[in-house]
Amino acid sequence: MDINQLDTKNLPLEPGVYIFKSANDESLYIGKAKNLRSRVRSYFSKSKDKRLNVSFLMLEAVDLDFITTRNEEEALLLENKLIKLRQPKYNVLLKDDKNYSSIRVELNEEYPRISIVRKCSDKDSIYLGPFKSSDSVRKTKRFFQKTFGLRDCTNIKFNMHRSRACLYKDIGMCLGPCDDNGIKQEYDENVEKINNIFKGKIGELKKNIEKKMNELAEKEMFEQASFLRDELEIFNNNNYFDAVSAENLKNTDIIGIHTASNLIQIAILFFRGGFIIDKADLFFYSKTRNIKLESYEIIKQFYSLRSSVPKKIFLPKDFDFQKELSSDLRSLGIKELKIELIQKGKKLKLIELAEKNAKMQFEANFNEDQQLDKNLKNLKKVLSLKQLPLRIECFDISNTQGTNAVASMVTFKNCKPDKASYRKFNIKTNGPDDYGMMKEAISRRINRIGQNGWERPDLILLDGGKGHLNKIKKLIPKNIGLASIAKPTRNEKIDKIYLPDIKSAINFDKLTDELNILINLRNEAHRFAINFHKSKRGKEMISSSIFTSLKINKQTINKLIRKFRDINGIASATDSELNELGINKNIIQKILLNLRKNQ
């Protein structure tokens, strides 16, 4: 069907969602409408939507689907869900980000527990966050544990140690409430201090600590006063509190936007308790060149995907979609939120700070993109590829004399590891046949192209030499590139790259960026294969009939695996090597007797 022949008279006058579709029944664009007929007609009228992506959309679309809803708010919710689910080509897309974590303190416990969570839904808990990086959230949680001694163990572990405190008390990371040592009052006071920090009462907390310290000093209780002095110094010197502070910003996000040509960089500074605790960076290519509209769409999606939102959002004064954003977020269930456009005063300095962050991140991204583009073009040229190698898969084999054979498949997208696309293969080929094992792994991979989670690669890289390449090349479709990488010999300095039907290796005079990408990919595939092989070998040892019949526990078996790798290694070990492990001598003798008997 020609989309331009669509009879819009048949469309309902109701609110709902419309979906433009391709010839393959793919969703190309999903939109919401107060009046479906009127909105869809606008795509075909003489004064039609002039956005660039709409022109491309109408060339590719062959069909239209729609879903009616009871009202416009329901249409917005449905649009949001469908965009997340189908990831349509011409919508501004923001992937569901699972990286944002918060610190939680559970106040409903006798001894409140501190932990890291992704959802902030428990009303009986207090939260500090979000944190973009897992590293920063872990460091901040560790700071609170070290300073205030809150437990982070689960209730099961907590109850297991009720007679004796665990190691965390000994290293000063916990007050040790599990052994009932009379610290309840101190523990509760520390929880209250954390509560004040989360609420932004840092200044008030510091004044109280200073007042109490002086009172103790006057009573000549110098040791107790010194503890409070140390605590005060932590607050005065710790980078976490010292970075940037702003009065009355207890739960606020500051948004800065930087644009250049069709590129958009957004920085969101998270202020919690009057301090910046982290930031989010969103980088996009505009498909429409309507920068302001797409910035609004990006910000709307960012907050609609979040489990927790601030009470306030500050935006630049020229942001044109304040009312729409506020209305959309309320419709998505985000009620208690105030959105302000900042024009002057101290708050404007914060907007300028966010914009400065956005600009700096943009420059970093732009330089990185330029380098990536250069590396991809060089790889395409050097390896004689038909397309840019946006997705490269590298394969490696690991086995011990043909046993416990495995293959690894490591994937780089845009020259960076994509761990979600890593795959492992248990190899069925018998005997120490490296070529046959590689052939089996590649064959199984190629047969899965098109299946869910198995995209077509632009380049397959083998960890091996010319022999591996010759065995594999017939399996590879013409639209996929193929190469192998071999480590240099003693007299060589640089790794060698082989291509199909070319006898000699590609000569690299020096370690170039593109060669370094291939080396890193090969090394990662090797690491992944080795670790999988070790795991498989260890499982075989644990399930070995010899160990089962002797009733040897897993801890002892794991010690032996780490030291001797496999059963043959244990059988040929010397008495002194075995004694170094600290395993009971009678057990060692039983193991050796049975192993050597079965050899």
N, C-alpha and C positions, 0 to 999 in steps of 0.2 A: 504493500500500500504506500502511496505517496502521502506524506504527512500533510502536505498543502491541500489535499483533497478532503481532509477531515471535516465532517459536518458538525460544527460547533453548536448547531441548534439543538442537538440531542443531549447536550451536556446540561446537568441540573443547575438550578439557580441557588443551590445550597452551599454552605461552607464545606471544605474538605481538602484533600490532598490530590494533586495531579502528578502523573509519572510519565515522562517521555521515555520511550523504549527504542532500542536498536533492532536491527534485523535478527540478531541472536537472542532477542528477548532480554537484553541487559538493560538495567535501569541507567539512563543517561543523566537525567535531572529530575529531582523531586522538589516540589514547591507546595506551599499552602495558599489557600485563597478563602476570602470571605464569601465570594461568589464565583464558583468554578467556571461557569460559562463566560462570564465577563473577563476573568483573569486569563483563561486560555485563549480567548479571542484576541487579546492584546498581542499575542505572538504572531498573529496573521494579518493584523490591520496595517494600513498604509503608514501610520505613525508608530509602527511596531518598535519593540525594545531594541535599542541601538547597541546594547552591550556586545562586545566582540564574541564572548563565549556563546551568546544566543545565536549568532550567525552560524557558528560551527555546529551547534546543537541541532538547528533546523535542517542542516545538510545531512546529518547522520541519523536523525530520528525517523522512524517509519511507523510508529504506533503511539497511542496515548492511552493510559489507564487512569482511573480515578477512584477515590474512596470518599464517600460523603461522611461528614461528622455532624454532631448535634450543634456545635458552635465553633467559633474561630479559635478559641483556646484549646479545644480538643484537637483541632486540625494542627495547631502548632506542636502539641505533644506527639501526635502521630508522625508529623514531618520529621521531628527530631529523632524518633525511634527508627524510622525507615532509613534515614541518612546514615545512622550508625550501623545499621544492619547491612545495607546494600552498598555503601561507599560509592555513590554514583559519580561518574566521570566529571560532570560539569558543575557539581556543587563544590563550594569551598569546604574542604574536608579537614577535620581535626580528629586524629585517632584517639580512641579512648585511652587516656593516659593513666596507667596504674602506678606511676612512679611517685606520686605525691603521698607522703606519709605524715602522720602527726604523732605527738607524744601524748599518751593518755595516763591519767592517774585515777584509779577506781575508788571513789570516796565511800562507796557502800560496804567496803571491806573493813574488818576490825583493824588490820594493818594495811592501808591502801597500797596497791601494787602499781609500779610504773612500767609502761610497756610502749611499744611502737605499733601503731595500727594504721590501716588505710581508710577505715570508715569511722565517722564520728557520730554515731547514732545513740549511744548510751547516755540517757539523761542524768544518771547518777555518777557520771564521770566528768572530769575537766580535761581540756585539750589545749595543746600548744602546737600550732602548725598552720598551714602545710609546709613541709620541707620538700624541695625538688629532688635533692640527692640523698641517697641512702646513707652516704658517708656523713653528711652534716647532721642528719637526724640521730644517727648512732652516737656521734661525738657529743651532741647536746644532751642526749639521755644519759650518757656516761658522766657528764659534768654534774647533772642533778643527783645521780647516784653517789658520786664521790663526795659531793658537798653536803647532801642531806641524808644519805644512808637509807633510801627507800628500797624495799625488796623488789626484784623483778621476776621472781620465780612464780610458777603456776601454783594454784592452791594445793594440787596433789603433791608437788615437791615440798611446798611449805609445811604441809602436815607430816611429811616423811621425816623432817628434821626437827620436830618439836622437842626432842630431848637433847639435841646437840646442833649448834649452828654450823652452817656450811662454810666453805672456803671464802666466800665473798665477805664474811665478817672479818676474817683474818687479814685480808688485803685491803680493808678499809672501804669497801664498796657497799656495805650494808650494816645497819645498826644491829642486825641479828635478832629480830623479834621472834624468830622461831623457837628460841630456847627460853622464852619468858624470863628475861633477865632484868625486868623492872625498867624498861625504857619506853613504856607506853606514852608517858607525858612528853618526853623529848621527841618521840616519833610523830605525835599529833601536832606538836609545834612546828616541826619541819614540813609536814604536809600543808599546814596553814601558810607557811612561807612560800611554798611552791604555788599554792593557790593565789597568793597575792601577786607573784611574778606573772602567772598566766593572765591575771586580770589587769596587768599593767601598773601595779602599785610598787614598782621597783624603788622609787625614791622614798616612799613611805617605809618600805621594808628596811632600807639602809639606815634611815633615821632611828627606827626602833632598835636595830642591832647596835648602833653607836650609843644610844641612850642606855641600853642594858649593859653594854661593855663598861661604860663609865661608872654605873652603879656598882658593878662587881669590883672595879678597881678601888672605889672608895671604901668598900668593905674589906679590902686587901685580899680579895679572892682572885689573885693574879692569874692562876692557871686557867680558871674558867674564862676570865676576861681575854686571855691570849687566844683561846679557841674562837671567840667572837671576832677578835681582831683579824685573825686569819680568814674567817668567813667574809668579813667586810672587804678585805683585800682582793678576794676572789671576784667579788662583784665590781670592784673598781678597775681591776686589771684584765678580766677575762674578755677576749675578743668578741665573744657571743653578745655581750651586753654593750660593748664599747664601740661597735662598728658605726652605727648611725642611730640616733634616737630622735623622736619627735613627740612633743607633748600631746596628750589626748588622743594619740593614735593607738587605741587598744586593740582594735580588730578591723584593720583597714587595708585595702589593696590600692596601690598607686599605679596607674597605667601610663606608660609613655609609648608613643608611636613614632617610628622613623620610616620614611618612604623614599625610594629613589627609582625612577622609571616605573616598572611594573613589579617592584619588589617591596614587600612589607615586613618590617621587623617590629614586634611588639615586646616590650619588657613589662612584667608585672611584679612590683615589689610587694612582698608580704610583710606588713607591719603587724606584729602581735605583741601586746604588752608594751607598746611605745617604742619597739625596736624592730629593725629589719631582721627577720630570721632567715629569709631565703628569697629567691626570685625565680620567675618562669620566663623563658625566652621562646617566642613563637615566630617562626620565619616562613614566609609564604611568597609564592609567585602569583601575582594577580592574573586571573584569566580574563577579566573584563576591563581592566584599567580604571574601574570605578573604585579607587583606593578606600574611600571613606565607607562605602557600602560593604566592601569585603572585610574591612577591619571590624566593623560592627558584627558581621557574621562569624568571624573568628572568635571574638570575645564572647559572643552569645554561646557558641558551642563549647568554649573552654569552661564556662561556669555551669552549663547544663550537664557536663560530664563529671562534675565534682561532687564528692560526698559531703563536703563542708564548704560553706561560703562565708565571706566576711560580712560585717554589718554595714560597712560603707565601701564604696568604690569611688575613687577620684579619677576623673578623666580630663584631657586637655579641653580648653574652652571651644575649640573648633570641631569637636566631635558632634556630628549632626544627628545622631540617633539615640539620644539620651532617653526620650520617652518610649521609643520602640524597645530598646534594650530593657528598660525597667518593666514594661508591660509583658515582654516575652518571658523574662525570668520569673515574674510573678505567676504567669500561666504555667510555668514548669514546676511550680510548687515552692519557689524561693520567695518567701513572703517578706521577712524582716530585713530588707535591704534598701539602703539609700544610695542613689547614684548622683554624684555632684560633678558639675563642670567647673573647673578651677580657673579663675581669671586673675587673681591678685593675692598679695599677702604671703605669709609663710608657707601656705599650702602650695603656692605656685612654685616655690623652690623645690618642693618634693616632686612635682610634675617634671620640672627641669632635670632633676636627678634621674627620674625614670627614663626620660627622653635621652639623656646622656648615655645611660646603660643600653638603651635600644640602639643608639647610633654605634656605640663601641662593638656591640654584639653583631650588628649588621656588617661592619667592616671586617670582623673576624670571619663571619659566614661567607661574605663575598669573596674574600681572599681564598678561603678554603674551597669554595665552589670553582673558582678559576683554576686552582691547582688540580682539583679533581677532574675538571674538563680536560686539562692538559694531559694528565696521567692516562685517562681513558683513551684519548686520541693517539697518544704514543703507543699504548698497548695494542690498539687496533692496527696501527701501522706495522709495528715490530712483529706481531704474530700473524699478519696477513688475514685479519678477520673481516667478515662482511658487515658486521655491526659493532657498535661500541660494546665492550664487555661489562655491561651494567651488573650482570649476575654471573659470578665465576664460582664453579664448584671444583674442589680439589679432593682427590681420593688417595688413600694410603692403606696399606695392608700391614697387619701385625699378627705374628703367630710365633709359637715355639716349636721349631722343627715340624711344622705342619699341623700341630695340635692347637686347639682353642683359637682357630683362625677367625679374625674379624676384619672388617673394612670400615673406614671412617669416610664420611662425606662432610666437608666443611664448606660453608657458603659465605662469600663476600658479596655484599651489595654496595655499589658505589665505593668500592675499595675498602669497605669496613666489614668486620665480622657481623653476620646476621645469625645469632645463636639459635633463634627459633627455627631456622632452616637446616640446622645440623642434623645429620642422620647417621645411624649405626647399622651395620649389616653383620649378621652371624653367617660366616662363610661355610658352605657345605662341601666345597671341593676338597677331595682327600689328598693327603701327602703334602710335602713341601714344594708346592707348585705356585710360585709367586705370580707368574703370568696368568695362570688359570684362575687364581683367586681374584685378581684384578678384573679379568674378563667377566667373571660371574657378577661382581659388584656393579660394574658399568652396565651390563646387560639388564640387571634388575632395575637399575636407576632409569635407564632409557625407556623401559616398558611402562614406567609409572608416569611419564610425562602427560600432563593434562589432568591427572587425578588431583583431588583436593590436597593442597599443601606441597605439591610437586610441580612447581613452575618450570618452564623450559629454560635451561641455562643458556647464556650467550657463549660461554667458554667452559670446557672441561679440562682441568689440569691434573696430570698424573704425577705422583711422586715416584719417579723412576727414569729410566733411560730410553734409548731408541728401541730396545726390545719390547718394552711395555707398549710403546706407541704403535709398533707394527702389529701387535696382537689385537689392539683395541680399535684401530681406525675404521675397520669395516662395520663396526656397530654404531658409529656416530652418524646421525642424520646430517645432510649437507648444510642445514641452517644453524648448526652448532659448531663452534670452533673447537680445536683440539691441540693440546701441547703437553709436553712432559718436562719436568725439571729434575736435574740430577746434581748431586753435590759435587764440588770440585775434587779432583785427585790431589795427592800430596804436592805435585808440581804446579798445580793450578790455584788461582786465588778466587776466581769468581764462578758461581754456579752456571751450569750449562742448560740451555733451553733447546729442546728439539721440537720440530714440526713435522707433520706427515709428509712423506714423499720428498723430503729434503735430507740428503745423507749426513751432512755435517751440522754441528750445533751452531746456533746463532752466537756470534762473537760480541761480547760486551767488553769494552775496554776498561770500564769502571762500573761501580755499583750505582746504577741510575735509580730514580724514584720508581719507575715502572717495574724494574727487576726486583727491587726491594719489596714491592707489593706481592709479587709471586713467591718470593722467599718466605715472607711472613705467612702467606696462605699455606705453603707447604709445611712450614714448621707447626702451624696450628693443627693441620690435618694429622701430622705425625704425633703430636701431643694427645690429640683426641683418640687416635687409634691405640696408642700405648696404654692410656688409662682404661679404655674399654677392655683391652686384652687382659690387663692385670685384674680387672674386676671379674671377668669371666673365669680366669685361671683360679682366682681365689675362691669363687663359688664352687668350682669343681673340687677343690681341695676340701672345702668344708663339708661337701656332700660325699666325699670319698668313703667307701665302705670300711677302709682301714681305720679312719678316725671315728666313724660311727660305731664300729664294733668295740673300740677301746673306750668309748664314751669321753672323748677329749672335748673340752669346752671350746667355744668360739674364740675366746681371748687368747688361749694358747695357740690355736691354729693361726690366728692373725699375726701373732709374733713370728711364727715360723715362715709365713708367707712373705712378710716384710723383709726378712733376713735372707731366705733361700729361694724365693720366687716360685718353686714348684716342688713336687714330690721327689724328683730325681736329685734336686739340689739338697734336700733334707737328707736323703739316703747317703749322699757322698760327703756330708759335713763331718768335720772332726769333732771329737768330744769337747775340746776346749771352745770351739765355736758355738756349740749347743749350750754349754754351761754358762756362756756370757749372757744368755737370754733370761737367766734366773728361773728357768722352768724346773720343776721337781725332777730329780735324777731318775727316779723309778719310771716316771711317765716317759722321759726321753728314751730309756732303754726299751720300753714296750714298743714305742713308735719305731725305733730303728730296727728292732727284731722283726717286726711285721713287714716293714718296707723292704728290708733286704731279703726277706723270705720270698716276697712276691716279685722280686726283680728278675 
